[in-house]
Amino acid sequence: MEVRAISAPLSRTGQGGIMSTPVVLGDPLYTRDSNGRLTSQTLTVFPYFDVIVTYPMPHAFQIEACIEWLNRQRESQGRPALTPEEEQEVREDAVAGVIEHGAIQLRPDPQNMPLAFRADRLLQKLVSKQCIKFLNVLNPLVRDALKRRGECWRMARLPTSRDEMKQRILAAKRGIRGREIYYYNATTGTRWLTCHEFARLAELDETELRRHLEEIREFSRKLNPQRNPEIAFYMADESFSGAAFEPCDFASMSRAELLAVYEGLCSRFRDAVAAEFQDDDLENGEWRHRMFSVLVTENAEVIEEEVLLSLSAEFYMQIQWLPGGRMINGELAFDELFEEDQQDPCAENAREFLYNLVREYEDLDYVNIGKVVNSLSRRSWTRGRREVYLAVMKRRGLPRETVSIIRIQKWGVREHLDEGRFEPDAMSRSDEYTEYVLDRRFACRYLGMNIPKRVTARKICERYFGPWTGPTGYMIWTPYFERLYIPGIASDKMPRQRLCDPEFALKFASLLGQAAAPNLIVGRCDSNHNVLFDDGDEIIVERERRPAEI
């Protein structure tokens, strides 16, 4: 590929301060071949040198390709080649990334987030900010850096369903020089080889088998730029590792020797792996859960109840983060994404929530808005609106963030317009329903129901599209209710293992009984007269690992 020559000094103190249009070594981002597949899913960004490498090769090789290109540029300028110290500067400047699910996902160094953000800004010269996400988000340093910028939405999103998890695992299949036999962890850069995929190499002809065994031997001994192994062996114990391949000179072996050595390695690999992990089976929950954890975490530990922002486990992997904002010199700075065309309606709502929050709180540092993508209730609703959002705010002087739950009113102006009512009638009925909800809440509190102490009713502007509104729609007021998040777990989500403790179970049952009494008096039920209780609305608050209140 022909690239432009850079005449400015290629060093941290020269080119790096300008942020010019980057040089791309390799195919342009998102280039696809005749089969519609990306020509390269890996890239390395060098923000201080304004270079992006997209050659289809591991990140370590992309770094060396950049160094070679820089030396050719210097030679054309009559300058000496980079010194070892300068080459190390280039390596330290590298920010690895992958292209998955239509997004460029950067792999930041938690100890050097400014470098990652600089790589992000360089990429934004070529693609929309909306297309750039960050990996390694389970690391608190990465997560906190994004939160402080009001950019939780840029965390690479984890699956929210079993089918999504399966698709993510299948999409992680990668090759190096041959077939796609590895499962790639984009956070660490490690390619995981399973016992199942290794056994399937027996289907290859002699030439292909030899080439793949040589590839495994070469890369299982290497570390990538993040000092993680290029290839690792999935769920194998200490008896099997890359050391098993070191004495094997596959290139010089006869066909009979090659097959004999391969069969021996297969046997050793299988013996080193527990039976439940020997076959790649997406329907096997244990295999699927462990493999997904291996692909998204740094240390291959199983994700148990990772709780972002101190939310209960039921929220895990259920939040879609939207653009947020932060305060700069006393003014609200919206995320640049709000300025882009074709905004997601949820993002427009996020901006409206931000306006209301800034008017209410004068001591904000930053705000992140998220939408709960799947209902956490077991009920199946057919009518009305059920959208729930989170507002995560950091206020000056408070040691921890404040989390609020925002619930769109079930029957608002939009819903009444959809029923064919005129706008004045729709607005009146929406306001009446707001008053009804607040009055009902007061009655529940008067009858002794333990409910949140403060709920605020507010409105945002939304664009409504109907059969008579035209292509651009028109603005309507949409009511919502906001309350502080209650740290606890819904009674119907309580793990069964906790109820095996007799003392815990007795207290749990006692609290449920106390909560059931006012529920019966109020007569909570659905349209079919089914009682609504213990299905997601009752929150167990614990103290010292014991139920304290509902």
PERAFEN-V110539 format. One line per field, one symbol per residue. ss: DSSP state (H for helix, E for strand, - for the rest). phi: phi as a letter, one per 40 degrees, with the letter a starting at -180 (. if undefined). burial: 1 if it has 16 or more other C-alpha atoms within 10 Angstrom, else 0. A space follows every 50 residues. Layout:
ss=???
phi=???
burial=???
This chain:
ss=--------------HHH-----EEE------E-----E---EEEEE---- EEE-----HHHHHHHHHHHHHHHHHH-------HHHHHHHHHHEEEEEEE --EEEEE-----HHHHHHHHHHH-----HHHEEE-----HHHHHHHHH-- -HHHE------HHHHHHHHHH-EE-------EEE------EEE-HHHHHH HHH--HHHHHHHHHHHHHH---E-----E-EEE--E------HHHH---H HH--HHHHHHHHHHHHHHHHH-E-HHH-------HHHHHHHHHHHH---- -------HHH--HHH---EEEEEEEEEE--EEEE-HHHH-----HHHHHH HHHHHHHHHH---EEEEEEEEE---------------EEEEEEEE----- -EEEEEEE----HHHHHH----HHHHHHHHHHHHHHHHHHHHHHHH---- -----EEEEEEEEE---------EEEEEEEEEEE----EEHHH--HHHHH -HHHHHHHHHHHHHHHHHHHHH--E-----E-------EEEEE--EEEE-
phi=.cbccbccdcaccbdcccfccccbchcddgcbcccgcccabbabbbccbf bbbbdcaddccccccccccccccccccgbccdcdccccccccccbcabba fgbcbcbccdcacdcccccdcccccbbcdccbbbcgcccccccccccccg bdcccdccdbaccccccccccccbbbbbccbbbcccccgcbcbcdccccc cccccdcccccccccccccccbbcdcgbccbbbcgccccbaccccdcccc ccccdccccccccccdccccccbcdcbcbcbcccdccccccccccbbcbg ccccbdbcfgcccccdgbbbcbdbaacbfgbcbcddcccccfccdccccd ccccdcccccbcbccabbbbbccbcccccbbbbgbbcbbbbbbbbcgbcb cbbbcbbcccbbddcccccgccddcccccccccdcccccccccccccgcc bdcabbcbbbcbcbbbcbcgccgacbcbcabbaccccabddcbcdccccc cdcccccdccccccccdcccccgcacccgccbafbhccbccbbfgbdbab
burial=00000000010000110010011111111100000001111111111111 11111111111110111011111100000011000010011011111111 00111111110000111111111000001101111111001111111111 11111111110000110110011111000011111111111111111110 10000000110111011011100111011111111100011100100101 00000001100100110111111000111001000011111111111101 00000001001110111111111111100001011001000000011111 10110001000001111111111000000000000011111111100000 10111111111111111000000001101110110010001001000010 00000011111111100000000001111111111001111110000000 00001011001100110110000000000001110111111000001011
